[in-house]
Amino acid sequence: MDSSILEIGSRNGELDALEQSLLASIPLIRRARRECFVAQRRAERAQPNEKASPGMQASETMKQAGDEAQSHRFAVGEFVAFTENRFPGLVWAGEWEIVDLLTGEDGEPAYRIRSPDQISVNVVADRDLPIRVGESCRIGDGIMTPPASDPGFEELFDGTSLGDWTMSTIRNQPGRDDPGRFLVRGGVLEGQPGTDLGLLWLTRPTPTRYVLRLQWMRTAPDDNSGVYVAFPNPTQEGYDNTAYVGVHLGFEVQIDELARPDNAAVHRTGAIYGFKGPTDGPLVVHPVGEWNEYEITVDGADLTVALNGSIVNRFHFTGDPQSPRRGRSSTAQEPRFIGLQTHTGRVLFRHIQWKSL
């Protein structure tokens, strides 16, 4: 083989490794920047005699405006999905950071936001930012109740609290002992990654055969998450990181448009991760900042995944010699559970519901 071809292949491998390293650093950079902003605001509040920042001045203006001013939905240091037509033919969609709270002349809340690459700064009105679930209508300062479950389905997340959902735990992993968390914001579950894989799981066992429906939204192009089904109780398997009970003993329906680490279909959105890619129908994934819907049918050894109304994956499990207990049906003797992953970026979830078959 030509040595120049080998050299090019080696160089491509180095670039792939560099790209993966940079992508892995993004959530750490975001978290550090957010912590810096929080510390800065605390310091400003502790020194009231110093000149206030534009954001603090805007907040004070809003307070003086009385009933005419509306409240901001987001705070400094939070991230919002935003799309900028930066140049003709170049659209920058991603997770923009709020750096200041502003108020228009009519009392309408607005924000100064900064792009993920730190190049652009925009001023955007509150009404032009993506609306979270349950915020389609406001009554005073309250949020209207999210829509009821679909006919025949049972709602699993009420939009106000975690309820029966609980976060996985980590032990014996110094430096990688944070599984992340899910926050409840305006009726939405918002995943925030930690230093290792995390899993928010529902402590109520699944039916033996069931359909699971939920909606999810990416807030940046590199977001990576997933929906786990058919795994046993994470607290009873002796794992240091209990999230890996879902990885090793259940199935993950993937959310990752970059299909890491190798761009293979078996790692792309709609895949049964590591087992089968979404090859059974057209894969239509809505862009960053828009909601997608999964309908996952779990029927013994058969899993079916529908994305935005179209079936994309029909998978029949024939066994896993390395993990003989993987994906068993839920029974009273060995109940099985569902969960949501924290991995990379801030993925949102809502309208989580199931029905027994």
C-alpha positions in Angstrom: 0.0 0.0 0.0 1.2 3.5 -0.8 2.9 5.0 2.3 1.3 8.4 1.6 -2.1 6.7 2.0 -1.1 5.2 5.3 0.2 8.7 6.4 -3.1 10.3 5.5 -5.1 7.6 7.3 -2.9 8.1 10.4 -3.5 11.9 10.2 -7.2 11.4 9.9 -7.2 9.2 13.0 -5.3 11.9 14.9 -7.9 14.5 13.8 -10.8 12.2 14.8 -9.2 11.8 18.3 -8.7 15.6 18.6 -12.3 16.2 17.6 -13.6 13.7 20.2 -11.4 15.3 22.9 -12.7 18.8 22.1 -16.4 17.6 22.1 -15.9 15.9 25.4 -14.5 19.2 26.9 -17.6 21.3 25.9 -19.8 20.4 28.9 -16.9 21.0 31.3 -16.3 24.4 29.8 -20.0 25.3 30.0 -20.2 24.3 33.6 -17.1 26.2 34.6 -18.3 29.3 32.8 -21.7 29.1 34.5 -20.1 28.8 37.9 -18.0 31.9 37.1 -21.1 33.9 36.3 -22.9 32.8 39.4 -19.8 33.8 41.5 -19.6 37.2 39.8 -23.3 38.0 40.4 -22.9 37.0 44.1 -19.9 39.3 44.4 -21.8 42.2 42.8 -24.7 41.7 45.2 -22.3 41.7 48.1 -20.8 45.1 47.1 -23.9 47.4 46.6 -21.9 50.6 46.6 -20.0 49.7 43.4 -21.4 50.6 40.0 -24.0 48.0 39.0 -23.6 46.0 35.9 -25.9 46.6 32.9 -27.8 43.5 33.8 -28.4 44.7 37.4 -29.4 48.2 36.1 -31.9 46.5 33.8 -33.3 44.5 36.6 -33.7 47.6 38.7 -35.4 49.4 35.8 -37.8 46.4 35.5 -38.6 46.6 39.3 -39.4 50.4 39.0 -41.7 49.7 36.0 -44.1 48.0 38.4 -47.1 46.3 36.9 -46.0 47.1 33.3 -42.9 44.9 33.5 -43.0 41.2 33.0 -40.7 38.7 34.7 -37.8 37.1 33.0 -38.1 33.3 32.5 -34.3 32.7 32.5 -31.4 33.9 34.7 -27.9 35.0 34.0 -25.7 31.9 33.5 -28.5 29.8 32.0 -28.4 28.5 28.4 -31.1 28.7 25.8 -31.5 27.3 22.3 -31.1 30.0 19.7 -30.3 30.1 16.0 -28.4 32.9 14.2 -28.1 33.4 10.5 -24.5 34.5 10.9 -23.6 34.7 7.2 -25.5 33.8 4.0 -25.5 30.0 4.0 -24.2 29.7 7.5 -26.7 29.1 10.3 -25.3 28.8 13.9 -27.7 26.8 16.1 -26.8 25.9 19.6 -26.8 26.6 23.3 -26.4 30.3 23.9 -25.5 31.7 27.3 -27.5 34.5 29.0 -25.0 37.2 30.1 -27.4 40.0 31.0 -31.0 40.6 31.8 -32.5 43.6 29.9 -35.9 45.4 29.8 -37.4 47.1 26.8 -39.0 50.5 26.9 -42.4 48.9 27.1 -41.3 46.7 30.1 -40.9 43.6 28.0 -38.1 41.3 29.3 -35.1 40.7 27.0 -31.7 39.1 27.2 -28.1 39.7 26.0 -26.9 36.2 24.9 -23.5 34.9 23.8 -22.9 32.2 21.2 -21.3 28.9 22.1 -18.1 29.8 20.2 -17.9 33.2 22.1 -17.9 35.1 18.8 -21.4 36.6 18.6 -23.5 38.5 21.1 -27.2 39.1 20.4 -30.0 40.9 22.2 -33.2 38.9 22.0 -36.7 39.4 23.4 -38.1 36.9 25.8 -40.9 36.1 23.4 -38.4 35.1 20.7 -36.7 32.4 22.8 -38.0 28.8 22.7 -41.0 28.2 24.9 -40.7 25.4 27.4 -43.5 23.0 28.0 -46.4 24.4 30.0 -45.4 28.0 29.1 -47.6 28.4 26.0 -50.0 30.5 28.2 -49.2 32.5 31.3 -51.6 33.5 34.0 -49.9 36.2 36.2 -46.6 34.7 37.4 -47.9 31.1 37.2 -47.6 28.6 34.5 -50.6 26.7 33.2 -50.8 23.0 33.8 -49.2 20.9 31.1 -51.6 19.1 28.8 -53.2 15.9 30.0 -51.9 12.5 29.0 -53.0 10.9 25.7 -56.1 8.7 25.8 -55.3 5.4 27.4 -51.9 6.6 28.6 -50.7 7.4 32.2 -48.5 10.5 32.7 -45.2 9.7 34.5 -44.0 13.3 35.0 -46.4 16.0 36.2 -44.2 18.9 35.2 -43.8 20.3 38.7 -41.5 17.9 40.6 -39.4 14.7 40.1 -42.0 12.7 42.0 -41.1 9.0 41.6 -38.0 9.8 39.5 -34.6 9.4 41.2 -31.0 10.0 40.1 -28.4 7.3 39.9 -25.5 7.4 42.3 -21.7 7.0 42.1 -19.2 5.7 44.7 -15.5 4.8 44.7 -14.7 7.1 41.7 -12.7 10.1 42.9 -12.9 12.9 40.3 -15.7 11.1 38.5 -18.3 11.0 41.2 -21.0 13.4 39.9 -23.7 11.7 37.8 -25.2 15.1 36.9 -28.8 16.0 37.6 -32.2 16.7 36.1 -33.9 20.0 36.9 -37.6 20.7 36.7 -38.0 24.0 34.8 -41.4 25.2 33.6 -42.8 21.7 33.2 -39.7 20.3 31.5 -37.0 17.9 32.7 -33.7 19.5 31.9 -30.6 17.2 32.0 -27.3 18.6 33.2 -24.3 16.2 32.9 -21.8 15.6 35.6 -18.3 14.0 35.5 -19.6 10.5 34.5 -22.6 8.9 33.0 -25.9 9.5 34.9 -29.4 8.0 34.8 -32.7 9.5 36.1 -34.9 6.4 36.5 -38.5 5.9 37.5 -38.8 3.9 40.6 -42.2 2.4 39.5 -41.8 -0.9 37.7 -42.9 -1.0 34.1 -45.8 -3.1 32.8 -44.8 -6.4 31.3 -45.7 -5.2 27.8 -46.1 -1.4 27.2 -45.8 1.6 25.0 -43.6 4.5 26.2 -44.2 8.0 24.7 -42.1 11.1 25.4 -40.8 14.2 23.8 -37.2 15.5 23.8 -35.3 18.5 22.5 -31.7 19.1 21.8 -30.3 22.5 22.8 -27.0 22.2 20.9 -25.8 20.2 17.9 -23.5 18.0 20.0 -26.1 16.9 22.6 -26.0 13.3 23.5 -28.6 11.5 25.7 -30.8 8.4 25.5 -33.9 6.6 26.9 -33.3 3.4 28.7 -35.8 0.5 29.0 -36.0 -3.0 30.5 -33.2 -2.7 33.1 -33.4 -4.0 36.7 -33.3 -1.9 39.9 -30.0 0.0 39.7 -29.5 0.0 43.5 -29.5 -3.8 43.7 -26.7 -4.8 41.3 -23.6 -3.7 43.2 -22.4 -1.2 40.6 -20.2 1.7 41.7 -22.0 3.9 39.1 -25.5 2.6 39.1 -26.3 4.2 35.7 -24.3 1.4 34.1 -27.1 -1.1 35.2 -29.1 0.5 32.3 -26.1 0.2 29.9 -25.3 -3.5 30.7 -28.7 -4.9 31.6 -31.2 -2.9 29.6 -31.5 -1.2 26.2 -30.8 2.5 25.2 -32.8 4.2 22.5 -30.1 6.7 21.4 -30.3 10.5 21.1 -27.1 11.6 19.2 -27.0 13.2 15.8 -23.2 12.9 15.7 -23.4 9.1 16.1 -20.3 9.0 18.3 -17.8 7.5 18.4 -17.7 6.3 14.7 -20.7 7.8 12.9 -22.2 4.3 12.6 -26.0 3.9 12.3 -26.0 1.7 15.5 -24.9 4.8 17.4 -27.3 7.4 15.8 -30.5 8.9 17.1 -33.2 6.2 16.9 -30.8 3.3 17.3 -31.0 0.5 19.9 -27.5 1.6 21.0 -24.9 -1.1 20.1 -27.5 -3.5 18.7 -29.4 -2.1 15.7 -29.5 1.2 13.8 -32.6 3.1 12.8 -32.8 1.5 9.3 -36.5 0.6 9.1 -37.9 4.0 7.9 -37.0 7.6 7.1 -35.1 9.2 10.0 -36.5 12.7 10.4 -34.9 14.5 13.4 -36.1 18.0 14.1 -33.4 20.7 14.5 -31.9 22.1 17.7 -34.6 24.0 19.7 -37.5 21.9 18.4 -39.3 19.0 20.0 -39.1 15.4 18.8 -41.3 12.5 19.9 -40.4 8.9 20.6 -42.9 6.1 20.8 -41.1 3.0 22.1 -42.9 -0.3 22.2 -41.5 -3.0 24.6 -43.1 -6.4 23.9 -40.9 -9.2 25.3 -37.9 -9.6 23.0 -39.3 -7.1 20.5 -38.6 -3.4 20.6 -40.1 -0.9 18.1 -39.0 2.7 17.9 -41.1 5.4 16.2 -39.6 8.9 15.8 -41.9 11.8 15.0 -44.7 9.5 13.9 -42.6 7.1 11.7 -41.3 3.7 12.7 -37.5 3.8 12.3 -36.4 0.7 14.2 -37.8 -2.8 14.6 -35.5 -4.9 16.8 -35.8 -8.5 17.9 -33.4 -9.4 20.8 -31.9 -12.9 20.5 -29.8 -12.8 23.6 -26.4 -11.4 24.9 -23.9 -14.1 26.1 -21.9 -11.4 27.9 -25.0 -10.2 29.7 -27.6 -13.0 30.0 -30.0 -10.9 32.2 -30.2 -8.1 29.7 -33.6 -6.9 28.6 -35.8 -9.3 30.4 -39.6 -8.6 30.7 -40.7 -7.0 33.9 -42.2 -9.4 36.5 -43.2 -9.2 40.1 -40.1 -11.2 41.0 -37.7 -9.2 38.9 -39.2 -5.8 38.0 -37.8 -3.7 35.2 -37.6 0.1 34.8 -37.1 3.1 32.5 -34.7 6.0 32.7 -33.3 9.1 31.0 -29.5 9.6 30.5 -27.2 12.5 31.3 -24.2 12.3 29.0 -23.3 15.5 26.9 -25.2 18.8 26.8 -28.6 19.9 28.1 -31.3 17.7 26.6 -34.9 18.4 27.6 -37.8 15.9 28.1 -41.5 16.3 28.6 -44.9 14.5 28.2 -43.5 11.2 29.5 -46.3 8.6 29.5 -47.0 4.9 29.1 -49.8 2.5 28.6 -49.9 -1.3 29.2 -50.5 -3.6 26.3 
